[in-house]
């Protein structure tokens, strides 16, 4: 066996499979990018064997659905054309190397934050729009003197589930945790908390982008990930449900499944689930990355639109603040039209007298 000398390249001495095993034992694609700067031989080895893609698939198994990678200005129909087949193959390998290395960098370098863009649809709503899913985007549990929450319809069977479906701020988001605050009805005797017994999360995309998902059920969505069940406490606090590992949401749709009901409403004897606030914590990968869903929808094209690191949109906080101010003004107008008294603001409820009338959820 030929012995290595100081300064020799171990890639020239070890079997290919063993070299791949050594290099894929690194922490991530970012380390592979540094390795490619060592020498031309190392760069070619990493690219030729798709090691950045391999490590990215270890980080996010959802990437196994990628059919191909396109860069901005490239063709979405492949790369047939002038040049030898070897040259075109090498060009495709380099493109994949750049895309997967940059994707990994985005996932590790960008700041995590609330990734919800809008509330799409709830499986049921008791009183619309007063108890709409849109209320779950409001961090306060009341606006002016009105409670802010979503409520399901009442059910005799406590096992009947509910779902809340949201659109995220990017078609590709790395989601790490979901936060949910059950609603406590301070205006009812005993201040009951209408939580679910447990929750589960799904991520995916709309099957037909030309159709509105607000007029449809869950059959309009293709789910690429389903979590395990998490137990929910019957407590009025923002509860954090941390996923076992970061999940790449492909398509920008997240659904919360609320499983089993625990609280019966005294006034009608039915079981309800009520949610005050929802947050989805993660990292958006747009505008750097986009996707093109293929038919059948099990596959998609990963599109690199820019090699600039993505960030949470700065305008999101201002938009949320504006929405809150608009909603406050609407409540004030409603109160004035009803000849109500002074409008109060705050984050905490003031407990009303127990002899006050109970309100039906």
ZAGU-301834 format. One line per 3 residues: for each residue x, y, z of C-alpha. Coordinates in steps of 0.05 Angstrom, whole numbers, plus 5000, padded with zeros to 4 digits. Layout:
residues N
X/Y/Z ~ ...
end
This chain:
residues 361
5000/5000/5000 ~ 5026/5068/4981 ~ 5043/5111/5041
5023/5184/5048 ~ 5075/5237/5058 ~ 5067/5304/5092
5028/5350/5047 ~ 4998/5293/5006 ~ 4924/5296/4990
4887/5240/5026 ~ 4834/5239/4972 ~ 4886/5209/4926
4900/5152/4974 ~ 4833/5133/5004 ~ 4776/5096/4969
4722/5143/4944 ~ 4669/5115/4991 ~ 4713/5126/5052
4730/5198/5031 ~ 4656/5212/5023 ~ 4641/5183/5092
4695/5227/5123 ~ 4671/5291/5089 ~ 4597/5279/5103
4614/5271/5177 ~ 4623/5347/5179 ~ 4571/5389/5215
4539/5418/5152 ~ 4545/5445/5082 ~ 4579/5508/5107
4640/5466/5126 ~ 4640/5434/5057 ~ 4642/5503/5026
4705/5519/5065 ~ 4735/5453/5043 ~ 4724/5470/4970
4772/5528/4980 ~ 4829/5482/4999 ~ 4845/5460/4929
4815/5449/4860 ~ 4816/5374/4872 ~ 4776/5380/4936
4726/5427/4903 ~ 4715/5380/4845 ~ 4707/5320/4892
4654/5355/4935 ~ 4615/5380/4875 ~ 4621/5316/4834
4592/5273/4890 ~ 4537/5323/4910 ~ 4560/5326/4983
4526/5393/4998 ~ 4460/5364/4973 ~ 4473/5301/5015
4483/5341/5080 ~ 4424/5387/5064 ~ 4380/5325/5057
4404/5302/5125 ~ 4384/5370/5154 ~ 4317/5372/5118
4290/5306/5091 ~ 4234/5346/5058 ~ 4285/5366/5004
4280/5295/4976 ~ 4220/5323/4937 ~ 4264/5369/4897
4261/5349/4823 ~ 4315/5399/4800 ~ 4348/5465/4817
4342/5527/4775 ~ 4377/5594/4784 ~ 4348/5661/4766
4349/5668/4690 ~ 4356/5592/4680 ~ 4307/5548/4643
4255/5509/4681 ~ 4254/5455/4627 ~ 4323/5427/4638
4388/5445/4605 ~ 4389/5411/4538 ~ 4426/5451/4486
4495/5467/4461 ~ 4556/5435/4492 ~ 4576/5365/4510
4535/5322/4557 ~ 4593/5321/4606 ~ 4596/5396/4607
4521/5402/4618 ~ 4523/5350/4674 ~ 4580/5387/4709
4542/5453/4702 ~ 4481/5422/4735 ~ 4524/5394/4792
4556/5462/4804 ~ 4487/5495/4805 ~ 4462/5445/4857
4525/5455/4899 ~ 4515/5531/4900 ~ 4441/5525/4915
4445/5474/4972 ~ 4506/5508/5004 ~ 4470/5575/5004
4405/5544/5030 ~ 4442/5515/5089 ~ 4475/5582/5102
4407/5617/5101 ~ 4378/5567/5151 ~ 4434/5579/5200
4449/5653/5190 ~ 4381/5688/5187 ~ 4341/5711/5247
4280/5672/5271 ~ 4214/5707/5282 ~ 4139/5701/5273
4127/5674/5203 ~ 4051/5680/5197 ~ 4027/5723/5139
3952/5713/5144 ~ 3898/5669/5173 ~ 3865/5627/5117
3808/5586/5146 ~ 3782/5551/5208 ~ 3745/5485/5204
3686/5517/5241 ~ 3671/5585/5271 ~ 3616/5596/5322
3601/5670/5309 ~ 3631/5700/5246 ~ 3665/5750/5242
3665/5766/5317 ~ 3701/5700/5333 ~ 3740/5693/5269
3808/5659/5261 ~ 3835/5728/5243 ~ 3831/5745/5317
3886/5694/5332 ~ 3937/5741/5299 ~ 3923/5793/5353
3972/5785/5412 ~ 3924/5817/5461 ~ 3865/5778/5490
3819/5838/5481 ~ 3815/5899/5437 ~ 3781/5958/5470
3728/5924/5513 ~ 3717/5865/5467 ~ 3747/5797/5476
3794/5775/5419 ~ 3793/5701/5403 ~ 3771/5647/5354
3717/5599/5376 ~ 3696/5533/5345 ~ 3624/5511/5340
3598/5472/5399 ~ 3597/5396/5397 ~ 3564/5343/5441
3622/5296/5427 ~ 3687/5322/5458 ~ 3729/5280/5410
3710/5323/5349 ~ 3774/5359/5325 ~ 3783/5428/5296
3835/5458/5249 ~ 3865/5528/5240 ~ 3901/5540/5174
3952/5596/5161 ~ 3993/5622/5104 ~ 4066/5636/5121
4106/5696/5096 ~ 4147/5653/5047 ~ 4137/5591/5004
4198/5562/5039 ~ 4203/5571/5114 ~ 4244/5534/5166
4196/5525/5224 ~ 4223/5509/5293 ~ 4164/5519/5341
4091/5538/5345 ~ 4061/5578/5402 ~ 3987/5576/5421
3948/5611/5475 ~ 3881/5580/5495 ~ 3826/5629/5510
3799/5640/5580 ~ 3728/5666/5583 ~ 3732/5717/5639
3660/5737/5624 ~ 3633/5668/5643 ~ 3623/5640/5712
3686/5604/5737 ~ 3729/5634/5682 ~ 3733/5569/5640
3792/5557/5593 ~ 3771/5527/5526 ~ 3835/5491/5507
3845/5428/5467 ~ 3871/5364/5498 ~ 3928/5360/5448
3954/5391/5383 ~ 3987/5367/5319 ~ 4017/5407/5261
4017/5397/5186 ~ 4057/5435/5134 ~ 4049/5436/5058
4021/5474/4999 ~ 3958/5487/4960 ~ 3946/5434/4907
3918/5483/4856 ~ 3947/5553/4861 ~ 3892/5580/4816
3837/5563/4866 ~ 3823/5599/4931 ~ 3836/5555/4991
3788/5596/5034 ~ 3728/5563/5000 ~ 3753/5493/5008
3769/5438/5058 ~ 3833/5402/5074 ~ 3829/5364/5008
3856/5427/4974 ~ 3922/5420/5010 ~ 3980/5372/4999
4016/5359/5064 ~ 4091/5346/5063 ~ 4100/5340/5139
4058/5318/5198 ~ 4084/5325/5269 ~ 4073/5281/5329
4019/5300/5379 ~ 4035/5350/5434 ~ 3996/5353/5499
3964/5421/5512 ~ 3955/5448/5582 ~ 3888/5478/5602
3922/5543/5621 ~ 3914/5615/5598 ~ 3985/5626/5574
4024/5625/5509 ~ 4046/5552/5505 ~ 4107/5533/5463
4108/5469/5422 ~ 4179/5458/5398 ~ 4187/5411/5340
4236/5354/5348 ~ 4279/5384/5292 ~ 4272/5445/5247
4224/5430/5190 ~ 4226/5459/5120 ~ 4155/5480/5103
4147/5471/5027 ~ 4091/5515/5001 ~ 4080/5562/5059
4017/5531/5089 ~ 4014/5510/5162 ~ 3954/5477/5195
3942/5468/5270 ~ 3900/5408/5289 ~ 3866/5416/5356
3850/5347/5381 ~ 3795/5333/5432 ~ 3758/5384/5475
3763/5390/5550 ~ 3715/5446/5568 ~ 3639/5444/5566
3601/5510/5564 ~ 3552/5512/5620 ~ 3499/5552/5583
3487/5501/5528 ~ 3524/5438/5551 ~ 3567/5435/5488
3643/5428/5483 ~ 3683/5484/5450 ~ 3755/5500/5433
3776/5573/5435 ~ 3844/5603/5417 ~ 3868/5673/5434
3934/5677/5398 ~ 3979/5637/5351 ~ 4052/5647/5331
4095/5606/5283 ~ 4169/5615/5297 ~ 4218/5604/5240
4262/5632/5185 ~ 4234/5652/5117 ~ 4278/5634/5057
4248/5685/5009 ~ 4264/5725/4969 ~ 4327/5684/4960
4289/5620/4945 ~ 4223/5603/4912 ~ 4189/5539/4890
4150/5514/4830 ~ 4102/5457/4847 ~ 4101/5403/4794
4047/5355/4774 ~ 4039/5308/4808 ~ 4050/5352/4870
4099/5305/4904 ~ 4157/5341/4869 ~ 4178/5413/4862
4231/5457/4830 ~ 4277/5493/4878 ~ 4288/5563/4849
4347/5606/4870 ~ 4323/5677/4858 ~ 4379/5713/4894
4444/5698/4931 ~ 4430/5752/4983 ~ 4413/5728/5053
4337/5732/5067 ~ 4311/5770/5127 ~ 4244/5776/5162
4208/5833/5127 ~ 4218/5897/5166 ~ 4149/5921/5148
4116/5862/5183 ~ 4118/5895/5251 ~ 4091/5960/5223
4036/5924/5185 ~ 4016/5887/5248 ~ 4016/5952/5287
3974/5986/5233 ~ 3924/5928/5233 ~ 3918/5933/5309
3906/6008/5305 ~ 3853/5999/5250 ~ 3819/5946/5292
3821/5991/5353 ~ 3788/6047/5313 ~ 3734/5999/5288
3719/5979/5359 ~ 3716/6052/5381 ~ 3667/6068/5325
3624/6009/5345 ~ 3623/6031/5417 ~ 3606/6103/5398
3550/6080/5353 ~ 3523/6038/5410 ~ 3528/6097/5458
3578/6059/5501 ~ 3619/6092/5554 ~ 3693/6105/5556
3737/6058/5516 ~ 3790/6021/5556 ~ 3855/5991/5532
3900/5940/5564 ~ 3929/5870/5562 ~ 3897/5844/5626
3824/5831/5638 ~ 3788/5866/5694 ~ 3744/5815/5729
3671/5836/5724 ~ 3619/5825/5778 ~ 3597/5753/5782
3524/5773/5775 ~ 3536/5801/5705 ~ 3503/5765/5647
3542/5706/5616 ~ 3556/5709/5542 ~ 3549/5650/5495
3615/5632/5460
end
